[in-house]
Structure formats: structure tokens, C-alpha cells
Amino acid sequence: MEVIVSTGVPTDDFNDAAIKDITTALLGDHNIVVNGDSLNIRVKEVHVNPQPVGTAYNEVLDIEGFIKEEQASLLEEQVVVVDIGGGTLLIDTLKNMNLSNPRTQKPTGVYDLYDRIVNLVTESGIKGITSYEVERILREANPKEGYFFKSNKNESFPITDQVNKAITKYSREVLNTINTTIKATLRNDTMLFTGGRSNVIRQEDARAQFKFARFVEDSEIANALGFYKFAKAMVAARSE
């Protein structure tokens, strides 16, 4: 099976050396096992893009790689992409779908939030909670019903106050970082919040501070979907 690989890297790592290393590692034949069957995958092309472009392509293109008419304006806009991951906060600017300035990368991903919740819960006298359990609670809980830490099968502790306090503070810090990064320019048209945990921060606060902000759907896989659509667009263009 011959395939094209389309992927991306954070903008601080997007350079000729990284692109060369990734391309060299992926090109050629790879043997994999799927459901017990041995398959040979031949990578004939590798395309490496800056990570934030993935989310932008996901917004602009449909699943077959064609431009969505209602989103076509993004191709000519100045777009700020805020990518909130586990270990990093990435803020990048795209102009006409190309990397531009300002941009920044901070080691203040959502793991910082998890650690704060652990500390607040522990300080309240509830013992045994871990960052792993906090992540699971935030993923599975309904915020309207509150957050609970089940230490064992018999006990459940409410931790809604601690979670809300930590999220409010973390949200403010993220928004302050964005504001500091982009304050030198007033030409931004759209701000896209993406990344594995972008849905954790206070969306109402983000929209109140940045009128052009929107939270993308499927934020955890938006970049990957965008790279897939980018590859489909290239294939479609060659067949015309």
C-alpha cells in the first residue's frame, strides 16, 4: 500500500533540520501488523507543516479536501491559533495560511491546571487524588452536576469548588498570555482555540475578551484532521 504522510510540528521545531529528519525517518517501506495481519506500507511522500496550520485546514476544508464556501474567508485572514496541550501553550499567527508574527510557546499546558487542582484538593483535607485522576474527572464529569473524587467504592468527595477555582485562575493566565502576545497588532480577524484540552478554560471569558474567538469542534484531533484534509486536497488537485 502506497501512502502520503501529512503531519505537523510545533512552530518552534519547524525548521529545515526537523523536516529533513522526519522525512528521512518516514520515507520508504514499513511493516506493521493490523488485527494479526502483516502489512507493508510504502510512504512515497512526506509533508510536514507547522502545527497550527492543521487546525486552520480543518476549518477551511471538508473531509474530501475541498474548500468549504462558508469558511473560505479564513484563507485571506490573519488568524491566531491558540493550542492548549498537556505540556505546552502554543500561540501562533497565520496570515493567508502562512506563519506570521506574533507567536509564542509556553510550558504552561493543562498539566499545570491538574497539579493545581491536586494541591487545592489535598489542602482541603482530601487525600489520595492524583493528576491522572483529575484528568479523568474533568473528561468524564458534567460541569453542571459538579466534580467528585471517588477515593474508593464507598466514598465520594465533592471537589467542585477546588476545580472551579483552579480553572478560573488558569483561564485568566492563558488569556493574559494571549493578550500579551498579540497586543502589538490589531489586525487579527479570527482566533481559533484548539488542542487536547482547550475546552477546559472558561469559554465565556475568552469570548468576552476576544470578540473574534471561537472554539473548534473536535479540538483534540483538529490538527490531525487538518493534515489529513491537506493531503486529500493535494491528491484532488493533482487529479484535476
ZANU-348982 format. One record per residue: residue number from 1; residue in three letters; chain; x, y, z of N, C-alpha, C in turn. Coordinates in Angstrom, 1 decimal, padded with zeros to 4 digits, m for minus. Layout:
pos; code; unit; n.X; n.Y; n.Z; ca.X; ca.Y; ca.Z; c.X; c.Y; c.Z
NUM; Ala; A; X; Y; Z; X; Y; Z; X; Y; Z
...
***
This chain:
pos; code; unit; n.X; n.Y; n.Z; ca.X; ca.Y; ca.Z; c.X; c.Y; c.Z
1; Met; A; 000.8; m001.2; 000.0; 000.0; 000.0; 000.0; 000.9; 001.2; 000.0
2; Glu; A; 000.7; 002.1; m001.0; 001.4; 003.3; m001.0; 000.6; 004.5; m000.4
3; Val; A; 001.3; 005.3; 000.4; 000.6; 006.3; 001.1; 001.4; 007.6; 001.1
4; Ile; A; 000.7; 008.7; 001.4; 001.3; 010.0; 001.6; 001.1; 010.3; 003.1
5; Val; A; 002.2; 010.8; 003.8; 002.1; 011.1; 005.2; 002.1; 012.7; 005.3
6; Ser; A; 001.1; 013.2; 006.0; 000.9; 014.6; 006.2; 000.9; 014.8; 007.7
7; Thr; A; 001.8; 015.6; 008.2; 001.9; 015.8; 009.7; 002.4; 017.2; 010.0
8; Gly; A; 002.6; 017.4; 011.3; 003.0; 018.8; 011.7; 003.8; 018.8; 013.0
9; Val; A; 004.5; 019.9; 013.2; 005.3; 020.0; 014.4; 005.1; 021.4; 015.0
10; Pro; A; 005.3; 021.6; 016.3; 005.2; 022.9; 016.9; 006.1; 023.9; 016.1
11; Thr; A; 005.6; 025.2; 016.1; 006.4; 026.1; 015.2; 007.8; 026.3; 015.7
12; Asp; A; 008.1; 026.2; 017.0; 009.5; 026.4; 017.4; 010.4; 025.2; 016.9
13; Asp; A; 009.8; 024.1; 016.5; 010.5; 023.0; 016.0; 010.4; 022.9; 014.5
14; Phe; A; 009.7; 023.8; 013.9; 009.6; 023.8; 012.4; 010.8; 024.5; 011.7
15; Asn; A; 011.7; 023.6; 011.4; 012.9; 024.1; 010.7; 013.4; 023.1; 009.7
16; Asp; A; 014.4; 023.4; 008.9; 014.9; 022.5; 007.9; 015.4; 021.2; 008.4
17; Ala; A; 016.1; 021.3; 009.6; 016.7; 020.1; 010.1; 015.6; 019.1; 010.6
18; Ala; A; 014.6; 019.6; 011.3; 013.5; 018.8; 011.8; 012.7; 018.2; 010.6
19; Ile; A; 012.4; 019.0; 009.6; 011.7; 018.5; 008.4; 012.5; 017.4; 007.8
20; Lys; A; 013.8; 017.6; 007.6; 014.6; 016.5; 007.0; 014.6; 015.3; 007.8
21; Asp; A; 014.8; 015.4; 009.1; 014.8; 014.2; 010.0; 013.5; 013.4; 009.9
22; Ile; A; 012.4; 014.1; 010.0; 011.1; 013.5; 009.9; 010.9; 012.8; 008.6
23; Thr; A; 011.2; 013.5; 007.5; 011.0; 012.9; 006.2; 011.9; 011.7; 006.0
24; Thr; A; 013.1; 011.7; 006.4; 014.1; 010.6; 006.3; 013.5; 009.4; 007.1
25; Ala; A; 013.0; 009.6; 008.3; 012.5; 008.5; 009.1; 011.3; 007.9; 008.5
26; Leu; A; 010.4; 008.6; 007.8; 009.2; 008.1; 007.4; 009.2; 007.6; 005.9
27; Leu; A; 010.0; 008.1; 005.1; 010.0; 007.6; 003.7; 010.4; 006.2; 003.6
28; Gly; A; 009.8; 005.5; 002.7; 010.2; 004.1; 002.4; 009.2; 003.1; 002.9
29; Asp; A; 009.6; 001.8; 003.1; 008.8; 000.7; 003.5; 008.7; 000.6; 005.0
30; His; A; 007.5; 000.3; 005.5; 007.3; 000.0; 006.9; 006.4; m001.2; 007.0
31; Asn; A; 006.8; m002.2; 007.8; 006.0; m003.3; 008.1; 005.2; m003.2; 009.4
32; Ile; A; 003.9; m003.3; 009.3; 003.0; m003.2; 010.5; 002.1; m004.3; 010.6
33; Val; A; 001.5; m004.6; 011.8; 000.6; m005.6; 012.0; m000.7; m005.0; 012.4
34; Val; A; m001.8; m005.3; 011.7; m003.1; m004.8; 011.9; m004.1; m006.0; 012.1
35; Asn; A; m004.7; m006.2; 013.3; m005.6; m007.3; 013.5; m004.9; m008.7; 013.1
36; Gly; A; m003.7; m008.8; 013.4; m003.0; m010.0; 013.2; m002.4; m010.2; 011.8
37; Asp; A; m002.8; m009.3; 010.9; m002.3; m009.3; 009.5; m001.0; m008.4; 009.3
38; Ser; A; 000.0; m009.0; 008.7; 001.2; m008.2; 008.4; 001.0; m007.4; 007.1
39; Leu; A; 001.2; m006.1; 007.2; 001.0; m005.3; 006.0; 002.3; m004.5; 005.8
40; Asn; A; 002.6; m004.2; 004.5; 003.7; m003.4; 004.1; 003.2; m002.1; 003.6
41; Ile; A; 003.6; m001.0; 004.3; 003.2; 000.4; 003.9; 004.4; 001.1; 003.3
42; Arg; A; 004.2; 001.6; 002.1; 005.3; 002.3; 001.4; 004.9; 003.8; 001.4
43; Val; A; 005.7; 004.6; 002.2; 005.5; 006.0; 002.2; 006.2; 006.6; 001.1
44; Lys; A; 005.5; 007.2; 000.1; 006.1; 007.8; m001.1; 006.3; 009.3; m001.0
45; Glu; A; 005.6; 009.9; m000.1; 005.7; 011.4; 000.1; 005.5; 011.7; 001.6
46; Val; A; 006.2; 012.7; 002.1; 006.0; 013.2; 003.4; 005.9; 014.8; 003.4
47; His; A; 004.9; 015.3; 004.0; 004.6; 016.7; 004.0; 004.5; 017.1; 005.5
48; Val; A; 005.4; 018.0; 005.9; 005.5; 018.5; 007.3; 005.1; 020.0; 007.3
49; Asn; A; 004.1; 020.3; 008.1; 003.6; 021.6; 008.2; 003.7; 022.1; 009.7
50; Pro; A; 003.7; 023.5; 009.9; 003.6; 024.0; 011.2; 002.3; 023.5; 011.9
51; Gln; A; 002.4; 023.1; 013.1; 001.2; 022.5; 013.8; m000.1; 023.3; 013.7
52; Pro; A; 000.0; 024.7; 013.9; m001.3; 025.4; 013.9; m002.0; 025.4; 012.6
53; Val; A; m001.3; 025.1; 011.5; m001.9; 025.1; 010.2; m002.9; 024.0; 010.1
54; Gly; A; m002.7; 022.9; 010.9; m003.6; 021.8; 010.9; m005.0; 022.2; 011.2
55; Thr; A; m005.1; 022.9; 012.3; m006.4; 023.4; 012.8; m007.1; 024.3; 011.7
56; Ala; A; m006.3; 025.2; 011.1; m006.8; 026.1; 010.1; m007.3; 025.3; 008.9
57; Tyr; A; m006.6; 024.3; 008.4; m007.0; 023.5; 007.3; m008.3; 022.7; 007.7
58; Asn; A; m008.4; 022.3; 008.9; m009.6; 021.5; 009.4; m010.8; 022.4; 009.3
59; Glu; A; m010.6; 023.7; 009.6; m011.8; 024.6; 009.5; m012.1; 024.9; 008.1
60; Val; A; m011.2; 025.1; 007.2; m011.4; 025.5; 005.8; m011.8; 024.4; 004.9
61; Leu; A; m011.3; 023.2; 005.1; m011.5; 022.1; 004.1; m012.6; 021.1; 004.6
62; Asp; A; m013.3; 020.5; 003.7; m014.2; 019.4; 004.1; m013.4; 018.1; 004.1
63; Ile; A; m014.0; 017.0; 004.4; m013.3; 015.8; 004.6; m012.7; 015.2; 003.3
64; Glu; A; m013.1; 015.7; 002.2; m012.5; 015.3; 000.9; m011.4; 016.3; 000.4
65; Gly; A; m011.2; 017.3; 001.2; m010.1; 018.3; 000.9; m010.6; 019.4; 000.0
66; Phe; A; m011.9; 019.6; m000.1; m012.3; 020.8; m000.9; m012.7; 021.9; 000.1
67; Ile; A; m012.5; 023.2; m000.4; m012.8; 024.3; 000.4; m014.3; 024.5; 000.7
68; Lys; A; m014.5; 024.7; 002.0; m015.9; 024.9; 002.4; m016.2; 026.4; 002.2
69; Glu; A; m017.2; 026.7; 001.4; m017.5; 028.0; 001.0; m017.7; 029.0; 002.2
70; Glu; A; m018.4; 028.5; 003.2; m018.7; 029.4; 004.3; m017.4; 029.7; 005.2
71; Gln; A; m016.3; 029.0; 005.0; m015.1; 029.2; 005.7; m014.0; 029.7; 004.8
72; Ala; A; m014.2; 030.0; 003.6; m013.2; 030.4; 002.6; m012.5; 031.6; 003.0
73; Ser; A; m013.1; 032.5; 003.8; m012.5; 033.8; 004.1; m011.3; 033.6; 005.0
74; Leu; A; m011.2; 032.5; 005.7; m010.0; 032.2; 006.6; m008.7; 032.2; 005.7
75; Leu; A; m008.8; 031.8; 004.5; m007.7; 031.7; 003.6; m007.0; 033.1; 003.5
76; Glu; A; m007.7; 034.2; 003.6; m007.1; 035.5; 003.4; m007.1; 036.3; 004.7
77; Glu; A; m007.4; 035.7; 005.8; m007.4; 036.4; 007.1; m006.1; 036.3; 007.9
78; Gln; A; m006.0; 037.1; 008.9; m005.0; 036.9; 009.9; m005.6; 036.2; 011.0
79; Val; A; m005.1; 035.0; 011.3; m005.8; 034.1; 012.3; m004.8; 033.8; 013.4
80; Val; A; m005.3; 033.9; 014.6; m004.5; 033.5; 015.8; m005.0; 032.1; 016.2
81; Val; A; m004.0; 031.2; 016.3; m004.4; 029.8; 016.7; m003.8; 029.6; 018.1
82; Val; A; m004.7; 029.3; 019.1; m004.3; 029.0; 020.5; m004.4; 027.5; 020.7
83; Asp; A; m003.3; 026.9; 020.9; m003.3; 025.4; 021.0; m002.9; 025.1; 022.5
84; Ile; A; m003.9; 024.6; 023.2; m003.7; 024.2; 024.6; m003.5; 022.7; 024.7
85; Gly; A; m002.3; 022.3; 025.0; m002.0; 020.9; 025.1; m001.7; 020.5; 026.5
86; Gly; A; m001.2; 019.3; 026.7; m000.9; 018.8; 028.0; 000.3; 019.6; 028.7
87; Gly; A; 001.4; 019.7; 027.9; 002.6; 020.3; 028.4; 002.9; 021.7; 027.9
88; Thr; A; 002.2; 022.2; 026.9; 002.6; 023.4; 026.3; 001.3; 024.3; 025.9
89; Leu; A; 001.5; 025.6; 025.9; 000.5; 026.5; 025.4; 001.2; 027.2; 024.2
90; Leu; A; 000.6; 026.9; 023.0; 001.1; 027.5; 021.7; 000.2; 028.6; 021.2
91; Ile; A; 000.8; 029.7; 020.9; 000.0; 030.8; 020.3; 000.7; 031.2; 019.1
92; Asp; A; 000.1; 031.0; 017.9; 000.7; 031.3; 016.6; m000.3; 032.2; 015.8
93; Thr; A; 000.4; 032.9; 014.9; m000.4; 033.7; 014.0; m000.2; 033.3; 012.5
94; Leu; A; m001.3; 033.1; 011.8; m001.3; 032.8; 010.4; m001.8; 033.9; 009.6
95; Lys; A; m001.1; 034.3; 008.5; m001.6; 035.3; 007.6; m001.6; 034.7; 006.2
96; Asn; A; m002.8; 034.6; 005.7; m003.0; 033.9; 004.4; m002.5; 032.5; 004.5
97; Met; A; m002.8; 031.8; 005.6; m002.4; 030.4; 005.9; m000.9; 030.2; 006.0
98; Asn; A; m000.1; 031.2; 006.1; 001.3; 031.1; 006.3; 001.7; 031.6; 007.7
99; Leu; A; 002.7; 031.1; 008.3; 003.2; 031.5; 009.6; 003.6; 033.0; 009.6
100; Ser; A; 003.2; 033.7; 010.6; 003.5; 035.1; 010.7; 003.8; 035.4; 012.2
101; Asn; A; 003.9; 036.6; 012.5; 004.1; 037.0; 013.9; 002.9; 037.9; 014.3
102; Pro; A; 002.7; 037.9; 015.6; 003.4; 037.4; 016.8; 003.1; 035.9; 017.1
103; Arg; A; 004.0; 035.3; 017.8; 003.7; 034.0; 018.3; 004.6; 033.7; 019.5
104; Thr; A; 004.2; 032.7; 020.3; 005.0; 032.3; 021.5; 004.7; 030.9; 021.8
105; Gln; A; 005.5; 030.3; 022.6; 005.4; 028.9; 023.1; 005.7; 028.9; 024.6
106; Lys; A; 004.8; 028.5; 025.4; 005.0; 028.5; 026.9; 004.8; 027.1; 027.4
107; Pro; A; 005.6; 026.7; 028.5; 005.5; 025.4; 029.1; 004.4; 025.4; 030.1
108; Thr; A; 003.3; 025.9; 029.8; 002.1; 026.1; 030.8; 000.9; 025.4; 030.2
109; Gly; A; 001.0; 024.2; 029.9; m000.1; 023.4; 029.4; m001.0; 023.0; 030.5
110; Val; A; m002.0; 022.2; 030.2; m003.1; 021.9; 031.1; m002.6; 021.0; 032.3
111; Tyr; A; m001.4; 020.4; 032.1; m000.9; 019.7; 033.3; m000.7; 020.6; 034.5
112; Asp; A; m000.4; 021.8; 034.2; m000.3; 022.8; 035.3; m001.6; 022.9; 036.1
113; Leu; A; m002.7; 022.9; 035.3; m004.0; 023.0; 035.9; m004.3; 021.8; 036.8
114; Tyr; A; m004.0; 020.6; 036.3; m004.2; 019.4; 037.0; m003.5; 019.4; 038.3
115; Asp; A; m002.2; 019.9; 038.3; m001.4; 019.9; 039.5; m002.0; 020.9; 040.5
116; Arg; A; m002.5; 022.0; 040.1; m003.1; 023.0; 041.0; m004.4; 022.4; 041.7
117; Ile; A; m005.2; 021.7; 040.9; m006.3; 021.0; 041.5; m005.9; 020.0; 042.5
118; Val; A; m004.9; 019.2; 042.2; m004.4; 018.2; 043.2; m004.0; 018.9; 044.5
119; Asn; A; m003.3; 020.1; 044.4; m002.8; 020.8; 045.5; m004.0; 021.4; 046.3
120; Leu; A; m005.0; 021.9; 045.7; m006.1; 022.5; 046.3; m007.0; 021.5; 047.1
121; Val; A; m007.2; 020.3; 046.4; m008.0; 019.3; 047.0; m007.2; 018.7; 048.2
122; Thr; A; m005.9; 018.5; 048.1; m005.1; 018.0; 049.2; m005.1; 018.9; 050.4
123; Glu; A; m005.0; 020.2; 050.1; m005.0; 021.2; 051.1; m006.4; 021.3; 051.9
124; Ser; A; m007.4; 020.8; 051.2; m008.7; 020.9; 051.8; m008.9; 019.7; 052.7
125; Gly; A; m008.0; 018.8; 052.8; m008.1; 017.6; 053.7; m008.4; 016.3; 053.0
126; Ile; A; m008.6; 016.4; 051.7; m008.9; 015.1; 050.9; m007.6; 014.5; 050.4
127; Lys; A; m007.3; 013.3; 050.7; m006.1; 012.7; 050.4; m006.2; 011.7; 049.2
128; Gly; A; m005.1; 011.5; 048.5; m005.0; 010.4; 047.6; m005.3; 010.8; 046.1
129; Ile; A; m005.7; 012.0; 045.8; m006.0; 012.3; 044.4; m004.7; 012.6; 043.7
130; Thr; A; m004.7; 012.2; 042.4; m003.5; 012.4; 041.5; m003.9; 013.2; 040.3
131; Ser; A; m002.9; 013.7; 039.6; m003.2; 014.4; 038.4; m003.9; 013.5; 037.3
132; Tyr; A; m003.5; 012.3; 037.3; m004.2; 011.3; 036.4; m005.7; 011.3; 036.7
133; Glu; A; m006.0; 011.2; 037.9; m007.4; 011.1; 038.3; m008.1; 012.4; 038.0
134; Val; A; m007.5; 013.5; 038.2; m008.0; 014.8; 037.9; m008.4; 014.9; 036.4
135; Glu; A; m007.5; 014.5; 035.6; m007.7; 014.5; 034.1; m008.9; 013.7; 033.8
136; Arg; A; m009.1; 012.5; 034.4; m010.2; 011.6; 034.1; m011.5; 012.3; 034.6
137; Ile; A; m011.5; 012.9; 035.7; m012.7; 013.5; 036.3; m013.1; 014.7; 035.4
138; Leu; A; m012.2; 015.5; 034.9; m012.5; 016.6; 034.0; m013.1; 016.1; 032.7
139; Arg; A; m012.6; 015.0; 032.2; m013.0; 014.5; 030.9; m014.4; 013.9; 031.0
140; Glu; A; m014.7; 013.2; 032.2; m016.0; 012.5; 032.3; m017.1; 013.2; 033.0
141; Ala; A; m016.8; 014.2; 033.8; m017.8; 014.8; 034.6; m018.7; 015.8; 033.8
142; Asn; A; m019.9; 016.0; 034.2; m020.7; 017.0; 033.7; m020.6; 018.2; 034.6
143; Pro; A; m020.0; 019.3; 034.1; m019.8; 020.5; 035.0; m021.0; 021.0; 035.7
144; Lys; A; m022.2; 020.8; 035.1; m023.4; 021.3; 035.7; m023.8; 020.5; 036.9
145; Glu; A; m023.3; 019.2; 037.0; m023.6; 018.3; 038.1; m022.5; 018.4; 039.1
146; Gly; A; m021.4; 019.0; 038.8; m020.3; 019.1; 039.8; m019.2; 018.1; 039.6
147; Tyr; A; m018.1; 018.2; 040.3; m017.0; 017.3; 040.2; m016.8; 016.5; 041.5
148; Phe; A; m016.5; 015.3; 041.4; m016.4; 014.4; 042.5; m015.2; 013.5; 042.4
149; Phe; A; m014.5; 013.3; 043.5; m013.4; 012.4; 043.6; m013.8; 011.1; 044.3
150; Lys; A; m013.8; 010.0; 043.7; m014.2; 008.7; 044.3; m012.9; 008.0; 044.7
151; Ser; A; m012.6; 008.1; 046.0; m011.3; 007.6; 046.5; m011.4; 006.0; 046.6
152; Asn; A; m012.6; 005.5; 046.8; m012.8; 004.0; 046.8; m014.2; 003.8; 046.4
153; Lys; A; m014.6; 002.5; 046.5; m016.0; 002.2; 046.0; m017.1; 002.7; 047.0
154; Asn; A; m016.6; 003.1; 048.2; m017.6; 003.5; 049.2; m017.6; 005.0; 049.5
155; Glu; A; m016.6; 005.7; 049.0; m016.5; 007.2; 049.4; m016.4; 008.0; 048.1
156; Ser; A; m017.1; 009.2; 048.1; m017.0; 010.1; 047.0; m017.0; 011.5; 047.7
157; Phe; A; m016.0; 012.3; 047.2; m015.8; 013.7; 047.8; m016.1; 014.7; 046.8
158; Pro; A; m016.9; 015.7; 047.1; m017.1; 016.8; 046.2; m015.9; 017.7; 046.1
159; Ile; A; m015.4; 018.0; 044.9; m014.3; 018.9; 044.7; m014.6; 020.0; 043.7
160; Thr; A; m015.9; 020.3; 043.5; m016.3; 021.3; 042.6; m015.6; 022.7; 042.9
161; Asp; A; m015.6; 023.1; 044.1; m015.0; 024.4; 044.5; m013.6; 024.5; 044.1
162; Gln; A; m012.8; 023.5; 044.4; m011.4; 023.5; 044.1; m011.2; 023.5; 042.6
163; Val; A; m012.0; 022.7; 041.8; m011.8; 022.6; 040.4; m012.1; 024.0; 039.8
164; Asn; A; m013.2; 024.6; 040.2; m013.6; 025.8; 039.6; m012.6; 027.0; 039.9
165; Lys; A; m012.1; 027.0; 041.1; m011.1; 028.0; 041.5; m009.9; 027.8; 040.6
166; Ala; A; m009.4; 026.6; 040.4; m008.2; 026.4; 039.6; m008.4; 026.7; 038.1
167; Ile; A; m009.6; 026.3; 037.6; m009.9; 026.6; 036.2; m010.0; 028.1; 036.0
168; Thr; A; m010.6; 028.8; 036.9; m010.8; 030.3; 036.7; m009.4; 031.0; 036.7
169; Lys; A; m008.5; 030.6; 037.6; m007.2; 031.2; 037.6; m006.4; 030.8; 036.4
170; Tyr; A; m006.5; 029.5; 036.0; m005.7; 029.1; 034.8; m006.2; 029.8; 033.6
171; Ser; A; m007.5; 029.9; 033.4; m008.1; 030.6; 032.3; m007.6; 032.1; 032.2
172; Arg; A; m007.6; 032.7; 033.3; m007.1; 034.1; 033.3; m005.6; 034.2; 032.9
173; Glu; A; m004.8; 033.2; 033.3; m003.4; 033.2; 032.9; m003.2; 033.0; 031.4
174; Val; A; m004.0; 032.1; 030.9; m004.0; 031.8; 029.5; m004.4; 033.0; 028.7
175; Leu; A; m005.5; 033.6; 029.1; m006.0; 034.8; 028.4; m005.0; 036.0; 028.5
176; Asn; A; m004.3; 036.1; 029.6; m003.3; 037.2; 029.8; m002.1; 036.9; 028.9
177; Thr; A; m001.7; 035.6; 028.8; m000.6; 035.3; 027.9; m001.0; 035.6; 026.4
178; Ile; A; m002.2; 035.3; 026.0; m002.6; 035.6; 024.7; m002.6; 037.1; 024.4
179; Asn; A; m003.1; 037.9; 025.4; m003.2; 039.3; 025.3; m001.8; 039.9; 025.2
180; Thr; A; m000.9; 039.4; 026.0; 000.5; 039.9; 025.9; 001.1; 039.6; 024.6
181; Thr; A; 000.8; 038.5; 024.1; 001.4; 038.0; 022.8; 001.0; 038.8; 021.6
182; Ile; A; m000.3; 039.1; 021.6; m000.9; 039.7; 020.3; m001.2; 041.2; 020.5
183; Lys; A; m000.9; 041.8; 021.6; m001.3; 043.2; 021.8; m000.7; 044.2; 020.9
184; Ala; A; 000.5; 043.7; 020.3; 001.1; 044.7; 019.3; 000.4; 044.8; 018.0
185; Thr; A; m000.6; 043.9; 017.7; m001.3; 044.0; 016.5; m002.8; 044.1; 016.7
186; Leu; A; m003.4; 044.9; 015.9; m004.9; 045.0; 015.9; m005.5; 044.4; 014.7
187; Arg; A; m004.8; 043.7; 013.9; m005.3; 043.2; 012.6; m005.8; 041.8; 012.6
188; Asn; A; m005.9; 041.2; 013.8; m006.4; 039.8; 013.9; m007.9; 039.7; 013.5
189; Asp; A; m008.2; 038.8; 012.7; m009.6; 038.6; 012.2; m010.3; 037.5; 013.0
190; Thr; A; m009.6; 036.4; 013.3; m010.2; 035.2; 013.9; m009.2; 034.6; 014.9
191; Met; A; m009.7; 034.1; 016.0; m008.9; 033.4; 017.0; m009.5; 032.0; 017.1
192; Leu; A; m008.7; 031.0; 016.9; m009.2; 029.6; 017.0; m008.6; 029.0; 018.2
193; Phe; A; m009.4; 028.5; 019.1; m008.9; 027.7; 020.3; m009.0; 026.2; 019.9
194; Thr; A; m007.8; 025.6; 020.1; m007.7; 024.2; 019.7; m006.8; 023.4; 020.7
195; Gly; A; m006.6; 022.2; 020.4; m005.7; 021.4; 021.3; m006.5; 020.5; 022.2
196; Gly; A; m005.8; 019.5; 022.8; m006.4; 018.5; 023.5; m007.3; 018.9; 024.7
197; Arg; A; m006.9; 020.1; 025.3; m007.7; 020.5; 026.5; m008.2; 021.9; 026.4
198; Ser; A; m008.4; 022.4; 025.2; m008.8; 023.8; 025.0; m010.2; 024.0; 025.6
199; Asn; A; m011.0; 022.9; 025.7; m012.3; 023.1; 026.2; m012.4; 023.2; 027.8
200; Val; A; m011.2; 023.1; 028.4; m011.2; 023.3; 029.9; m011.3; 024.7; 030.3
201; Ile; A; m010.8; 025.7; 029.6; m010.8; 027.0; 030.0; m012.2; 027.6; 029.9
202; Arg; A; m012.4; 028.8; 030.5; m013.7; 029.4; 030.5; m014.0; 030.1; 029.2
203; Gln; A; m014.8; 029.4; 028.4; m015.1; 029.9; 027.1; m015.8; 031.3; 027.1
204; Glu; A; m016.6; 031.5; 028.1; m017.3; 032.8; 028.1; m016.3; 033.9; 028.4
205; Asp; A; m015.3; 033.7; 029.2; m014.3; 034.7; 029.4; m013.5; 035.0; 028.2
206; Ala; A; m013.1; 033.9; 027.5; m012.4; 034.1; 026.2; m013.1; 034.9; 025.2
207; Arg; A; m014.4; 034.6; 025.0; m015.2; 035.4; 024.1; m015.5; 036.8; 024.5
208; Ala; A; m015.5; 037.0; 025.8; m015.7; 038.4; 026.3; m014.5; 039.2; 026.1
209; Gln; A; m013.3; 038.6; 026.2; m012.1; 039.4; 026.0; m011.7; 039.5; 024.5
210; Phe; A; m012.0; 038.4; 023.7; m011.6; 038.4; 022.3; m012.9; 038.1; 021.5
211; Lys; A; m013.5; 039.2; 021.0; m014.7; 039.1; 020.3; m014.7; 038.2; 019.0
212; Phe; A; m013.5; 038.0; 018.5; m013.3; 037.2; 017.3; m012.9; 035.7; 017.6
213; Ala; A; m013.0; 035.3; 018.9; m012.6; 034.0; 019.3; m013.7; 032.9; 019.1
214; Arg; A; m013.2; 031.7; 018.7; m014.2; 030.6; 018.6; m013.4; 029.3; 018.9
215; Phe; A; m014.2; 028.4; 019.5; m013.6; 027.1; 019.9; m014.0; 026.1; 018.9
216; Val; A; m012.9; 025.4; 018.3; m013.2; 024.5; 017.2; m013.8; 023.2; 017.7
217; Glu; A; m014.5; 022.5; 016.9; m015.1; 021.2; 017.2; m013.9; 020.2; 017.1
218; Asp; A; m014.1; 019.1; 017.9; m013.1; 018.0; 017.9; m011.7; 018.6; 018.1
219; Ser; A; m011.6; 019.4; 019.1; m010.3; 020.1; 019.3; m009.1; 019.1; 019.6
220; Glu; A; m009.4; 018.0; 020.1; m008.3; 017.0; 020.4; m007.7; 016.4; 019.2
221; Ile; A; m008.5; 016.4; 018.1; m007.9; 015.8; 016.8; m008.0; 016.8; 015.7
222; Ala; A; m008.2; 018.1; 016.0; m008.4; 019.1; 014.9; m007.2; 019.2; 014.0
223; Asn; A; m006.0; 019.2; 014.6; m004.7; 019.2; 013.9; m004.6; 018.0; 012.9
224; Ala; A; m004.8; 016.8; 013.5; m004.7; 015.6; 012.7; m005.7; 015.6; 011.5
225; Leu; A; m006.9; 016.0; 011.8; m007.9; 016.1; 010.7; m007.5; 017.1; 009.7
226; Gly; A; m006.9; 018.2; 010.1; m006.5; 019.2; 009.1; m005.4; 018.7; 008.2
227; Phe; A; m004.4; 017.9; 008.8; m003.3; 017.4; 008.0; m003.9; 016.3; 007.0
228; Tyr; A; m004.8; 015.6; 007.5; m005.5; 014.6; 006.6; m006.2; 015.3; 005.4
229; Lys; A; m006.9; 016.3; 005.7; m007.6; 017.1; 004.6; m006.6; 017.8; 003.7
230; Phe; A; m005.5; 018.2; 004.2; m004.5; 018.8; 003.4; m004.0; 017.8; 002.4
231; Ala; A; m003.7; 016.6; 002.8; m003.2; 015.6; 001.9; m004.3; 015.3; 000.9
232; Lys; A; m005.6; 015.2; 001.3; m006.7; 014.9; 000.3; m006.7; 016.0; m000.7
233; Ala; A; m006.5; 017.3; m000.2; m006.6; 018.4; m001.2; m005.5; 018.3; m002.2
234; Met; A; m004.3; 017.9; m001.8; m003.2; 017.7; m002.8; m003.5; 016.7; m003.8
235; Val; A; m004.1; 015.6; m003.3; m004.4; 014.5; m004.3; m005.5; 014.9; m005.2
236; Ala; A; m006.5; 015.7; m004.7; m007.6; 016.1; m005.6; m007.1; 017.1; m006.6
237; Ala; A; m006.1; 018.0; m006.2; m005.6; 019.0; m007.1; m004.8; 018.3; m008.3
238; Arg; A; m004.1; 017.2; m008.0; m003.3; 016.5; m009.0; m004.2; 015.8; m010.0
239; Ser; A; m005.4; 015.4; m009.6; m006.3; 014.7; m010.4; m007.1; 015.6; m011.4
240; Glu; A; m007.0; 016.9; m011.1; m007.8; 017.8; m012.0; m007.2; 018.0; m013.4
***
